[in-house]
Amino acid sequence: MKKIVFFALFACCILMFIPEIGAQCPMCKIAAESNMKNGGTSGRGLNAGIFYMLSLPYLLVAVIAFFWWRNRKRAEDDSTDIAENLHFSDN
């Protein structure tokens, strides 16, 4: 679990400190650049929007995995407790 948290923090730090990451296809990038050169403002949030849409599936999978892991761990703890109680009641 520590490795996963470390990797996630490392990836977030890299994404935060890289000044320009191209998340656009070449056609979208050309359209956004030409829009910005002509005084338009629609190209400013394009990369942020793409990263936002890209992060949601990963976040959803991470949340589901966390709840699955937590419930599985509780079930294992409960089964261990039951097994220990049965063991002590036999003596």
N, C-alpha and C positions, 0 to 999 in steps of 0.2 A: 504494500500500500504506500509505503514511503517513496518508492521509486516512481509510482504513478503521480503522486503529488509533486515530486521534484520535477518530473518531466513536464507536467502541466504548467508549473510556475516558470520553468525555463522557456517553454514555447510562448507563454504570454509575454515574458520580458523581451524575447526576440521580436515578436510582432509589435510591441509598443515602441521599441527603439529603432526599428528600421523605418527611415523616413518615407520611402516610396515603395509600395508593393503593388505590382500590377495584377489586380484581380479581374481585369476586364479582357474580353476577347479583343483582337486587333480592330475589328470594325467598331465596337463600342468605344474603344479608346480614341480612335480617330474622330468619331462623331463628338465625343465629349471635349476633346482638345479643340476642335474647330468651333464648337459652341462657346467655349471659354474665350477663344481668340476674338470672337465676334461680339463679346460683351454679355453673353448668356450666363446664367447661374445654375443651369440644370446639371452641369457636369461636376459640381463640387461634391455632392453627397453620393455620387455613383459608387465609388469604391467602398465607402462606409456602408452603404446599403447592401452591396454584394457580400461584404464580410459579415454583416448582420444576418443575412439569409443563409450564409454558409455555416455560421456558428450554431444556429438553432437546432439542426438535426444532431449535431455532436452533443450539444447540451442535453437534448432529450434522451439520447442513448445513455449519457453519463448518469442522469437522474434515475432512469429505469435500472441501470446496472447497480447503482448504490442501494436502491430499495430492495432489489433482488438479493444483493450480498447481505444486507442487514437482516432481512427476513430469514435467509438461509442460516446465518450465524445464530440467530435466536432459536431456530428449530434444532440446530445441532446442540446448543446449550441446554435446551429443554430435554432433548433425548438423553444427553449425558446425565442430567439431574435425575431423570426417571430411572436410568440404568443404575446410578449410584444408590438411589433409594431402594431399588429392588435388591441390590447386593447387600445392603445393610439390614434389610428386613429378613433376609434368609438366615442370617447369623443369629 
